[in-house]
């Protein structure tokens, strides 16, 4: 540490400018909250990791002016199956072209392009990115603000800090937050290819979990001409041999050859299932892989991280604006940990189901954990929600006026109703007229800035009661 030292000031310091950290910065900047990103790499990561994005996350991109880019650089996923070693479908789902939020339910993307785009959007909207820098020391200054010292002696002083710095998170260790192990560890070889322009290999157009007794395989038809395979490592494998180009092409031989595609990336990963029981320590928060890691079979790693960013951004913005008490931030862990724990457990069970269907081991699972199964999707069960209706804690169905009103000029609550309603509420709120099809026999839905239904009212007394309950935090 030497030379002139700089001190940066902002409302929110973010450690890690990957897709989660950069998206968090985009949302906060749009809400008028200043951010500084600290990123160890000089440029966005150049190799693919995450590969799918669900409809809820796409809708956030559309709300914040990035929808056209998402539509032009992603490919909708048509289906997802569990198949036998001979390719026969055992169970699965055909994915419709449009979901309840008005977009393709799942799309494939090429993460290096996504990372570069979102990082660029954060910078374009006013975020400062300190590239080539790592965190060295953290001081919360008695809870008044957070001071982050960097490896070159520069510092960032902020009201809050968010660690989006990956599985080995420096931030998580610095504040003493732990990860709970949910007991699923497997080694897999992940291979990404790009098909050559003239190549037309006969490959499935849907995601497949190949339940092969000798070696389970995952196949993902990625964006454009990118394709991914994941091969489960077996006890008898020589990792050094399997990881060579010769070993990789040997595994791929029944699918594709070097004449058909070029190798983009290969790596052996040990998949984990871990969750931080708390994602907050005072004014420091965790998001993304720093707070949870999961097997890839459900495709929810990056999606869960972006849900963290969305959940936290509007809450920080309302507190920053003086429109909510700081106690609102306590709902972050309450809402996100059960949701992501359920997701991680589901992803782990998907991996177990692959082995079970292949006849390798019995875990006592039924097919409800597979694609198209009956296992319920997680929703927000506690926190800033008022129980009493099956819609609560889940995203509101798409209505363009509702979703525009949620984020225009900062985060807002929305009352969606088919009639005029007069309300008094401690936080910014808008009333949007919607069709009977969206609310059916109810008077109104109260929708949070993240699009999640906070409460449902059947009459005006219900509405006022729900608003009073929500105002405890606002």
C-alpha positions as CSV (number, residue, x, y, z in Angstrom):
1,X,0.0,0.0,0.0
2,X,1.7,3.2,-1.1
3,X,1.2,6.4,-3.1
4,X,-1.8,8.7,-3.0
5,X,-4.8,7.1,-1.4
6,X,-8.4,7.8,-2.5
7,X,-11.5,7.6,-0.4
8,X,-14.8,7.0,-2.2
9,X,-18.2,7.8,-0.7
10,X,-21.6,6.2,-1.6
11,X,-24.7,4.9,0.0
12,X,-24.1,1.2,-0.9
13,X,-20.7,-0.4,-1.5
14,X,-20.8,-3.7,-3.4
15,X,-18.0,-6.2,-3.3
16,X,-18.0,-8.1,-6.6
17,X,-19.1,-6.8,-10.0
18,X,-20.4,-10.1,-11.4
19,X,-24.0,-10.3,-12.6
20,X,-25.5,-10.2,-9.1
21,X,-23.5,-7.3,-7.9
22,X,-23.8,-5.4,-11.1
23,X,-27.6,-5.9,-11.3
24,X,-27.9,-4.7,-7.7
25,X,-26.0,-1.5,-8.7
26,X,-28.3,-1.0,-11.7
27,X,-31.4,-1.2,-9.6
28,X,-30.1,1.0,-6.9
29,X,-28.8,3.7,-9.3
30,X,-32.2,3.7,-11.0
31,X,-33.7,4.3,-7.5
32,X,-31.4,7.2,-6.8
33,X,-29.0,5.3,-4.5
34,X,-25.3,5.8,-5.2
35,X,-23.1,2.7,-5.5
36,X,-19.4,1.8,-5.7
37,X,-18.5,-1.7,-7.0
38,X,-15.2,-3.2,-6.0
39,X,-14.1,-5.9,-8.5
40,X,-10.9,-7.9,-8.5
41,X,-10.8,-8.6,-12.2
42,X,-10.0,-6.0,-14.8
43,X,-12.7,-7.1,-17.2
44,X,-15.9,-9.2,-16.9
45,X,-15.3,-13.0,-16.6
46,X,-14.8,-14.5,-20.0
47,X,-16.1,-18.1,-19.5
48,X,-19.7,-19.3,-19.2
49,X,-21.0,-20.5,-15.9
50,X,-24.8,-19.9,-15.4
51,X,-26.8,-20.6,-18.5
52,X,-30.5,-20.1,-17.9
53,X,-32.7,-17.2,-16.8
54,X,-36.3,-17.5,-15.6
55,X,-39.2,-15.3,-16.4
56,X,-39.3,-13.4,-13.1
57,X,-35.7,-12.2,-13.7
58,X,-36.3,-11.3,-17.3
59,X,-39.2,-9.2,-16.2
60,X,-36.8,-7.2,-13.9
61,X,-34.6,-6.5,-16.9
62,X,-37.6,-5.3,-18.9
63,X,-38.7,-3.0,-16.1
64,X,-35.3,-1.4,-16.0
65,X,-34.9,-0.7,-19.7
66,X,-32.8,-3.8,-20.5
67,X,-35.5,-6.0,-22.1
68,X,-34.6,-5.5,-25.7
69,X,-31.0,-6.7,-25.0
70,X,-32.3,-9.8,-23.2
71,X,-34.7,-10.6,-26.0
72,X,-32.0,-10.3,-28.7
73,X,-29.3,-12.3,-26.8
74,X,-31.2,-15.2,-25.4
75,X,-32.9,-18.4,-26.7
76,X,-36.1,-19.8,-25.2
77,X,-35.8,-23.2,-23.7
78,X,-38.4,-25.6,-25.2
79,X,-38.5,-28.3,-22.6
80,X,-36.7,-30.3,-19.9
81,X,-36.7,-34.1,-19.6
82,X,-35.3,-37.0,-17.6
83,X,-34.4,-39.6,-20.1
84,X,-33.0,-43.1,-20.1
85,X,-29.6,-44.0,-21.4
86,X,-31.2,-44.7,-24.8
87,X,-32.9,-41.3,-24.9
88,X,-36.4,-42.4,-24.0
89,X,-38.4,-39.8,-22.0
90,X,-39.1,-40.9,-18.4
91,X,-40.6,-37.6,-17.2
92,X,-40.4,-34.0,-18.2
93,X,-42.1,-30.8,-19.3
94,X,-42.8,-29.0,-22.5
95,X,-42.2,-25.3,-21.8
96,X,-44.8,-22.9,-23.3
97,X,-43.7,-19.9,-25.3
98,X,-45.2,-17.4,-22.8
99,X,-45.6,-17.6,-19.0
100,X,-47.7,-15.7,-16.5
101,X,-45.3,-12.7,-16.6
102,X,-45.8,-12.3,-20.3
103,X,-42.3,-13.7,-21.3
104,X,-40.7,-17.0,-22.2
105,X,-40.7,-19.0,-18.9
106,X,-37.0,-19.9,-19.3
107,X,-34.3,-18.6,-21.7
108,X,-30.7,-19.6,-22.3
109,X,-28.0,-17.0,-22.3
110,X,-24.2,-16.8,-22.7
111,X,-23.0,-15.5,-19.4
112,X,-19.8,-13.6,-20.6
113,X,-22.1,-11.4,-22.7
114,X,-24.6,-11.0,-19.8
115,X,-21.8,-10.1,-17.3
116,X,-20.3,-7.5,-19.7
117,X,-23.7,-6.0,-20.5
118,X,-24.9,-5.6,-16.9
119,X,-21.6,-4.3,-15.6
120,X,-21.6,-1.8,-18.4
121,X,-25.2,-0.8,-17.5
122,X,-24.2,-0.2,-13.9
123,X,-21.4,2.1,-15.0
124,X,-23.6,3.9,-17.5
125,X,-26.2,4.7,-14.8
126,X,-23.6,6.2,-12.5
127,X,-22.0,3.5,-10.5
128,X,-18.3,3.7,-9.9
129,X,-16.4,0.4,-10.6
130,X,-13.0,0.0,-9.0
131,X,-11.5,-2.7,-11.2
132,X,-8.4,-4.7,-10.2
133,X,-9.0,-4.1,-6.5
134,X,-9.7,-6.5,-3.6
135,X,-11.1,-5.9,-0.2
136,X,-8.5,-5.8,2.6
137,X,-10.3,-4.7,5.8
138,X,-13.8,-3.8,6.9
139,X,-14.9,-1.6,9.8
140,X,-18.6,-1.0,10.5
141,X,-17.7,2.2,12.6
142,X,-20.0,1.2,15.4
143,X,-23.0,0.7,13.2
144,X,-23.1,4.2,11.8
145,X,-21.5,3.4,8.4
146,X,-19.1,0.9,6.9
147,X,-15.5,1.6,5.8
148,X,-13.9,-0.8,3.4
149,X,-10.2,-0.6,2.9
150,X,-8.8,-2.0,-0.4
151,X,-5.5,-3.7,-1.2
152,X,-4.0,-0.5,-2.5
153,X,-4.9,1.5,0.5
154,X,-7.9,3.2,-1.1
155,X,-11.1,3.1,0.9
156,X,-14.9,3.1,0.3
157,X,-17.1,4.7,3.0
158,X,-20.8,3.7,2.7
159,X,-24.0,3.5,4.6
160,X,-24.4,-0.2,3.7
161,X,-22.2,-2.9,2.2
162,X,-23.3,-5.9,0.1
163,X,-21.0,-8.9,-0.5
164,X,-21.6,-10.4,-3.9
165,X,-18.1,-11.9,-4.0
166,X,-18.9,-15.5,-4.8
167,X,-18.5,-18.9,-3.1
168,X,-15.3,-18.1,-1.3
169,X,-16.7,-14.7,-0.2
170,X,-14.2,-12.5,1.6
171,X,-17.2,-10.5,2.9
172,X,-18.9,-13.5,4.5
173,X,-15.7,-14.4,6.3
174,X,-15.0,-10.8,7.4
175,X,-18.3,-10.5,9.2
176,X,-18.3,-14.0,10.6
177,X,-21.4,-15.4,8.8
178,X,-21.5,-19.1,8.3
179,X,-22.8,-21.5,5.6
180,X,-25.0,-24.5,6.6
181,X,-24.2,-27.7,4.7
182,X,-27.3,-29.4,3.3
183,X,-25.3,-32.6,2.5
184,X,-25.1,-32.9,-1.2
185,X,-21.6,-33.0,-2.8
186,X,-20.8,-34.5,-6.2
187,X,-18.0,-34.0,-8.7
188,X,-19.0,-33.3,-12.3
189,X,-17.1,-32.3,-15.4
190,X,-18.7,-29.3,-17.1
191,X,-18.0,-28.8,-20.8
192,X,-19.2,-25.9,-23.0
193,X,-18.9,-26.1,-26.8
194,X,-19.8,-23.8,-29.7
195,X,-21.1,-25.5,-32.8
196,X,-19.3,-24.7,-36.0
197,X,-21.2,-22.6,-38.5
198,X,-21.7,-25.5,-41.0
199,X,-22.2,-28.2,-38.4
200,X,-25.6,-29.8,-38.0
201,X,-25.2,-32.6,-35.5
202,X,-28.3,-34.4,-34.4
203,X,-28.8,-33.0,-30.9
204,X,-31.9,-32.7,-28.7
205,X,-33.6,-29.3,-28.7
206,X,-34.6,-29.7,-25.0
207,X,-32.6,-30.0,-21.8
208,X,-32.0,-33.6,-20.8
209,X,-30.9,-35.3,-17.6
210,X,-29.6,-38.6,-19.0
211,X,-30.1,-41.2,-16.3
212,X,-27.3,-43.5,-17.5
213,X,-26.4,-46.2,-14.9
214,X,-22.7,-46.0,-16.0
215,X,-22.5,-42.2,-15.9
216,X,-25.3,-39.6,-15.6
217,X,-25.1,-36.8,-18.0
218,X,-26.8,-33.4,-18.3
219,X,-27.2,-31.8,-21.7
220,X,-28.3,-28.2,-22.2
221,X,-29.1,-26.6,-25.6
222,X,-27.7,-23.1,-24.8
223,X,-28.1,-19.8,-26.5
224,X,-27.5,-19.6,-30.3
225,X,-24.9,-22.3,-31.1
226,X,-23.6,-22.9,-27.6
227,X,-24.2,-26.3,-26.0
228,X,-23.3,-27.6,-22.6
229,X,-22.7,-31.1,-21.2
230,X,-22.1,-32.1,-17.6
231,X,-20.6,-35.6,-16.9
232,X,-20.8,-37.1,-13.4
233,X,-17.3,-38.1,-12.3
234,X,-17.1,-41.8,-11.3
235,X,-14.9,-43.2,-8.5
236,X,-12.7,-45.1,-11.0
237,X,-12.1,-42.0,-13.1
238,X,-8.6,-40.6,-13.5
239,X,-9.3,-36.8,-13.2
240,X,-6.2,-35.8,-15.0
241,X,-7.0,-38.1,-17.9
242,X,-10.8,-37.2,-18.0
243,X,-9.9,-33.5,-18.1
244,X,-7.6,-33.6,-21.1
245,X,-9.0,-32.7,-24.5
246,X,-8.7,-36.3,-25.6
247,X,-10.6,-37.4,-22.5
248,X,-13.3,-34.8,-23.0
249,X,-13.9,-35.6,-26.7
250,X,-14.0,-39.3,-25.7
251,X,-16.9,-38.5,-23.4
252,X,-18.6,-36.4,-26.1
253,X,-18.1,-39.0,-28.8
254,X,-21.7,-40.2,-29.0
255,X,-23.0,-36.6,-29.1
256,X,-20.6,-34.5,-31.1
257,X,-17.1,-34.5,-32.6
258,X,-14.3,-31.9,-33.0
259,X,-15.4,-31.5,-36.6
260,X,-18.8,-30.2,-35.3
261,X,-17.7,-27.9,-32.5
262,X,-14.9,-26.0,-30.7
263,X,-14.2,-26.4,-27.0
264,X,-15.1,-23.2,-25.1
265,X,-14.5,-24.3,-21.5
266,X,-14.1,-27.4,-19.4
267,X,-13.7,-27.7,-15.7
268,X,-14.3,-30.2,-12.9
269,X,-16.6,-28.8,-10.2
270,X,-17.7,-30.2,-6.9
271,X,-21.3,-29.2,-6.6
272,X,-22.4,-28.2,-3.1
273,X,-25.7,-27.5,-1.4
274,X,-25.1,-24.8,1.3
275,X,-27.1,-21.8,2.6
276,X,-26.2,-19.0,5.0
277,X,-28.7,-19.1,7.9
278,X,-28.3,-15.3,8.1
279,X,-27.6,-13.1,5.1
280,X,-27.1,-9.9,7.2
281,X,-24.7,-8.7,9.9
282,X,-25.6,-5.2,10.9
283,X,-25.1,-3.0,7.8
284,X,-23.4,-5.8,5.8
285,X,-25.5,-8.1,3.6
286,X,-24.7,-11.1,1.4
287,X,-26.2,-11.9,-2.0
288,X,-25.6,-14.6,-4.6
289,X,-23.1,-17.3,-4.2
290,X,-21.6,-15.7,-1.1
291,X,-24.9,-16.6,0.7
292,X,-25.9,-19.9,-1.1
293,X,-24.6,-22.5,-3.5
294,X,-26.5,-25.3,-5.2
295,X,-26.2,-28.0,-7.7
296,X,-27.0,-26.8,-11.3
297,X,-29.8,-29.3,-12.1
298,X,-32.6,-26.8,-11.4
299,X,-30.8,-23.9,-13.1
300,X,-31.5,-21.6,-10.2
301,X,-28.0,-20.5,-9.0
302,X,-27.8,-17.1,-10.7
303,X,-31.6,-16.7,-10.7
304,X,-31.5,-17.0,-6.9
305,X,-28.7,-14.5,-6.7
306,X,-30.6,-12.0,-8.8
307,X,-33.7,-12.5,-6.6
308,X,-31.5,-11.5,-3.6
309,X,-30.5,-8.3,-5.5
310,X,-34.1,-7.5,-6.3
311,X,-35.3,-8.1,-2.8
312,X,-32.6,-6.0,-1.2
313,X,-32.6,-3.1,-3.7
314,X,-36.0,-1.7,-3.1
315,X,-35.7,-2.0,0.6
316,X,-32.4,-0.1,0.7
317,X,-33.9,2.5,-1.5
318,X,-37.0,3.1,0.7
319,X,-34.8,3.4,3.8
320,X,-32.4,5.7,2.0
321,X,-35.3,7.9,1.0
322,X,-36.7,8.0,4.5
323,X,-39.8,6.2,3.4
324,X,-39.2,3.2,5.6
325,X,-37.7,2.4,8.9
326,X,-34.4,0.5,8.9
327,X,-36.2,-2.4,10.4
328,X,-37.4,-3.1,6.9
329,X,-34.0,-4.5,6.1
330,X,-34.4,-7.2,8.7
331,X,-37.0,-8.8,6.4
332,X,-34.2,-9.6,3.9
333,X,-32.9,-12.7,5.7
334,X,-36.5,-13.6,6.8
335,X,-37.7,-13.7,3.2
336,X,-34.7,-14.9,1.3
337,X,-33.3,-17.7,3.4
338,X,-36.4,-20.0,3.5
339,X,-36.9,-19.3,-0.2
340,X,-33.4,-20.1,-1.3
341,X,-33.1,-23.1,1.2
342,X,-36.2,-24.6,-0.5
343,X,-34.6,-24.0,-3.9
344,X,-31.2,-25.5,-2.9
345,X,-33.0,-28.6,-1.4
346,X,-35.0,-29.0,-4.6
347,X,-31.8,-28.8,-6.7
348,X,-30.1,-31.4,-4.5
349,X,-33.1,-33.7,-4.8
350,X,-33.0,-33.3,-8.5
351,X,-29.4,-34.7,-8.5
352,X,-30.5,-37.5,-6.2
353,X,-33.4,-38.3,-8.5
354,X,-31.0,-38.6,-11.5
355,X,-29.0,-41.3,-9.7
356,X,-32.2,-43.0,-8.4
357,X,-33.9,-43.2,-11.9
358,X,-30.6,-44.5,-13.2
359,X,-30.8,-47.4,-10.7
360,X,-27.6,-46.4,-9.0
361,X,-29.0,-45.8,-5.5
362,X,-32.5,-45.3,-3.9
363,X,-33.2,-42.1,-2.0
364,X,-36.9,-42.8,-1.5
365,X,-37.9,-39.9,-3.8
366,X,-40.9,-39.8,-6.1
367,X,-41.0,-38.0,-9.4
368,X,-42.5,-34.9,-7.9
369,X,-39.0,-33.4,-7.7
370,X,-38.4,-33.8,-11.4
371,X,-39.2,-31.4,-14.3
372,X,-43.0,-31.0,-14.5
373,X,-43.4,-32.6,-11.1
374,X,-45.8,-31.5,-8.4
375,X,-43.3,-30.1,-5.9
376,X,-44.5,-26.6,-5.0
377,X,-42.4,-23.6,-6.0
378,X,-41.0,-21.6,-3.1
379,X,-42.7,-18.3,-2.2
380,X,-42.3,-15.7,0.5
381,X,-44.1,-17.0,3.6
382,X,-42.9,-14.5,6.2
383,X,-41.6,-10.9,6.3
384,X,-43.5,-8.1,4.5
385,X,-46.5,-10.2,3.6
386,X,-50.0,-10.6,5.1
387,X,-51.2,-14.2,5.0
388,X,-54.7,-15.2,3.9
389,X,-54.6,-16.0,0.1
390,X,-52.8,-18.4,-2.1
391,X,-51.5,-15.6,-4.2
392,X,-49.5,-14.0,-1.4
393,X,-45.8,-14.2,-1.5
394,X,-45.8,-14.9,-5.3
395,X,-45.3,-12.7,-8.3
396,X,-48.4,-10.9,-9.5
397,X,-49.4,-11.9,-13.0
398,X,-48.2,-9.5,-15.7
399,X,-50.0,-6.3,-16.3
400,X,-47.9,-3.6,-18.1
401,X,-49.3,-0.7,-16.1
402,X,-48.8,-2.4,-12.8
403,X,-45.2,-3.4,-13.5
404,X,-44.3,0.0,-14.9
405,X,-45.8,1.7,-11.8
406,X,-43.7,-0.4,-9.4
407,X,-40.4,1.1,-10.5
408,X,-41.1,4.4,-12.2
409,X,-39.4,7.3,-10.2
410,X,-38.2,4.9,-7.6
411,X,-39.8,1.8,-5.9
412,X,-43.5,2.0,-5.2
413,X,-46.2,-0.3,-3.8
414,X,-49.1,-0.8,-6.1
415,X,-52.8,-1.4,-5.3
416,X,-54.2,-3.3,-8.3
417,X,-58.0,-3.0,-8.3
418,X,-60.9,-2.9,-10.8
419,X,-62.4,0.1,-9.0
420,X,-61.3,3.4,-7.4
421,X,-59.9,3.0,-3.9
422,X,-58.8,5.7,-1.5
423,X,-55.8,4.8,0.7
424,X,-53.5,6.2,3.2
425,X,-50.1,4.5,3.4
426,X,-46.8,5.4,4.9
427,X,-44.7,4.4,1.8
428,X,-45.1,5.5,-1.8
429,X,-48.1,3.7,-3.3
430,X,-50.0,3.9,-6.6
431,X,-53.4,2.7,-7.5
432,X,-53.7,1.0,-10.9
433,X,-56.9,-0.1,-12.5
434,X,-56.7,-3.7,-13.8
435,X,-59.2,-6.1,-15.4
436,X,-61.4,-8.5,-13.5
437,X,-59.4,-11.4,-15.0
438,X,-56.4,-10.4,-12.8
439,X,-58.1,-10.0,-9.5
440,X,-61.3,-12.2,-10.0
441,X,-63.5,-11.9,-6.9
442,X,-61.2,-9.7,-4.8
443,X,-61.3,-6.0,-4.4
444,X,-57.6,-5.4,-4.7
445,X,-54.1,-6.9,-4.6
446,X,-51.3,-5.0,-2.7
447,X,-48.1,-5.5,-4.7
448,X,-44.6,-4.8,-3.4
449,X,-42.0,-3.0,-5.5
450,X,-40.5,-6.4,-6.5
451,X,-43.8,-7.5,-8.0
452,X,-44.6,-9.9,-5.1
453,X,-48.1,-9.9,-3.8
454,X,-48.0,-8.6,-0.2
455,X,-51.7,-8.8,0.6
456,X,-55.1,-9.5,-0.9
457,X,-58.3,-7.6,0.1
458,X,-61.8,-8.7,-0.5
459,X,-63.4,-5.5,0.7
460,X,-62.3,-2.0,1.9
461,X,-62.0,-3.1,5.6
462,X,-59.6,-5.9,4.4
463,X,-57.6,-3.3,2.5
464,X,-57.2,-0.9,5.3
465,X,-56.3,-3.7,7.7
466,X,-53.6,-5.1,5.4
467,X,-52.1,-1.6,4.8
468,X,-51.9,-1.0,8.6
469,X,-50.1,-4.4,9.0
470,X,-47.6,-3.5,6.3
471,X,-47.0,-0.1,7.7
472,X,-45.3,-1.6,10.8
473,X,-42.2,-1.7,8.7
474,X,-42.7,1.5,6.6
